[in-house]
Amino acid sequence: MGRKRGLLIVALLAALFPLGMTPFAAAGEEAPRMAKEQLKALLGSPDLIVIDVRIEGKSAPKKIAGAVFEDPGNVDRWSANYPKGKKIVLYCS
């Protein structure tokens, strides 16, 4: 599980880089986070992709409008399917 979580954190960091956030966290630091107000301001943009990577994502009662579900255990299978020029925000619980 540790390797998959590491890949998820790397993907999140890479996704936040276009937003002006630091692309890498130093050892022991948490991954950068986005305030819900920042995300709300971006929703509806054609350059934004929101990915739900919660374990219960498909069956979760609430989800961000327009978000797509991806299996957090298979990041290596789906991560290359998204265009590099888009802002990608992953959310999990």
Secondary structure as UniProt FT lines:
FT   HELIX           2..16
FT   HELIX           17..19
FT   TURN            27..28
FT   HELIX           36..42
FT   TURN            43..44
FT   TURN            46..47
FT   STRAND          48..52
FT   TURN            55..56
FT   HELIX           57..59
FT   TURN            65..66
FT   STRAND          68..69
FT   HELIX           72..74
FT   HELIX           75..78
FT   HELIX           79..81
FT   TURN            84..85
FT   STRAND          87..91
//
